[in-house]
Amino acid sequence: MWTQGVPVEQEAYQQLMKTAKMPFIFKHLAVMPDVHLGKGSTIGSVIPTQRAIIPAAVGVDIGCGMIAVRTSLTASDLPDHLYAIRSAIEQAVPHGRTVGRTKRDKGSWHNAPELVDRHWRTLESGFKRITDKYPDLLRANSYKHLGTLGTGNHFIELCLDKQDQVWVMLHSGSRGVGNAIGNLFITLAQQDMRQHIANLPDHNLAYFEEGSRHFSDYMEAVGWAQDFARQNREVMMTRVLEALAREIPKPFTAIQEAVNCHHNYVQREQHFGEEVLVTRKGAVSAQKGEMGIIPGSMGAKSYIVRGLGNEESFCSCSHGAGRAMSRTAAKKLFTLTDQIRATAHVECRKDSDVIDEIPMAYKDIDAVMAAQSSLVEIVHTLRQVVCVKG
């Protein structure tokens, strides 16, 4: 556990112990400083397994992650008032969600641009292979969600580094289709283990054994959803940079400084001389020299980091600050006045629907970074000036 100086809730400890008891865990769980209670397995944990996979450990926001680019713009190139830029980004990228079957969801495309069509063409054949076997997934939002943000802690931000260089950073995953894939295979794992599920420490730790039909189908589907998530972020980044170019008369260039990195995913890797399935549930790959992104909360600092390749952590680091309390608890504890005060330096929504994302609902990002100094080194420190939430 890389949690020195960072509080860890007792329920998270208990959940970690349950996962660690599973018979196919390879060596040990690696626990990141942003660790907190999750569904089935703890968010902020690295779960190495051999010959088995736990779908609920990967979760339902498959491939959720970050992308960041550094532009040639500086703070002096930005207008004094940033509302127009936030508004342009909100118009360029569908975000949020309209609840109700009779309404058109504002968080999906009504008429998708050609950019979305181009990316969808690279995903379409893989989706057909999956839906031929699992036709219920055809009902999920797939094409209409490609290049859209979503809700909750997903965001698009304009940030400044210590040299006042302008960065664009965003956070999202595989949207409706990833959620549908995750939930389908979590249910299938529980059904497959119906005879043995009472013996599990938690029914959400139901797993597929390698060699079974559902194992191979899940690995195919989760790989596709991770590709969808990566391309989802690429489409949004293109749209945001185009919106920025329309609002700022000065021509600029953009360089992808940090990898388009997942933090809810599974992949095969080599560790301690053996092939292992590594599930990172709220954790980022931090191989030696590998670039990554660790965002703070809305209104706090974020970091572009370089991995140190710490083998004990399975070459991983945290995926953010980590929640210090639930969304429900945050809404009960904090007021709209608190939210406005905490985000006074950021052009963002300031309404009751985003109180659960208030910076105080998250752990101290400085403490989180100090706890993982053996996992990553800080390359850039960013501060938000614009934040778009779903």
C-alpha positions, 0 to 999 in steps of 0.5 A: 500500500502506497498510502502513507499520510493519506487516510484510508476508510476501514470499509476499503481495507475490508474490501481489499482483504476480500479481493486478496483472498481470491485464489488466483491473485498473483503475488499481491494487490498493489494499493494506490494512495487514492484508494476508496470503496468501490463495487466489488473491488476497491477503486485505486487498486491493482489486481494481478491475476493468473488464469482468471478475471473478475469483470466487476474489478474492471467495472462498468466504465471500461477504459475510462481514462485521460488525455492531455495536450500542451498547446503553444498558447500562453495565459496571455493569449486567453481572453480576460473572461473565459465564459465564451471558451467554456460555452464553445467547448460545451457546444462542441462536445455533448455532455451530461444526460437527459433522463427519461425515455421520451426525451432525446439525450442531450449527452449523445449525438443527434447528428454526429459529425463526419469525424465520429463516422471516421472513428466508428468505421474502425470500431464497427466490425469488432462491435458486430462480432460481439453483438452477433454473440450478445445481441442485447448489446445492440440496444446500448448507446454506442455510435451516438456516444462516440466523442461525448463526455458523460456525467459524474467526474468526467470533465474537460479542462483548460489548464496552465502549467508553471510556465503559463503554457495552456493545456487541454485535458479531459477525462472520460471512458467507454460511455453507454456501450462500455457500461452495458458490456460491463454489466452484462459480463458481471451478470454472466460471471455471477450466473456461471458461479451460481453453484459456488457464489455463496463461497465467495467473499463478495458476490461481485468477485464472481470470475471467469476462468481462462479457457471458458467461453465467457472468459474469451468473449469478455476479453474480446469485448473489454478490449473493444470497449477500451479501444472505444474509450481511447477513440472517444477521448481522441474525438473529443480532444479534436473537437475541443481544440477546434472550438478553442481555435474558433475562440482564440484568433492567434494560431496555435499548435498542440502536442500530445504530452501524455499518453492517452491512458486508461485507468479502468482496464485489464491487459496482459503484462509481464511481471516477475518473469511471468505473464499476468492479467493486470486489472487496474481499477482506478490506477494508471500504468507507470512503466519506467519512462511512461508518461501519465496523468494524475488529475486533482479534483475540480479546482485543485492541481493536476499532474503530468507524470513519468513512471519510475517502473516500480515493480512492487506496484506492478508499474502503476500509480494513482489515477487521481486524488480519490474520493474522501466521501461519497457523492451523497455525503458531499451533497449533505455536507456542503452548500452551493456557497461552499462550491462557489467559494472552492471554485472561485478561480475556475470558469465552471458550472456553479450549481447544486448539481455539481456539489458532489464534485466539490474539491473537499469531497476528494483527498488532498492531491499533495498528500496523494502525490507525496505517498507515491514518490517511489512510483512516479516523478512529476514532470508538469504541475497544472492548475485549472482555469476552465472546467466543463462537467457533464 
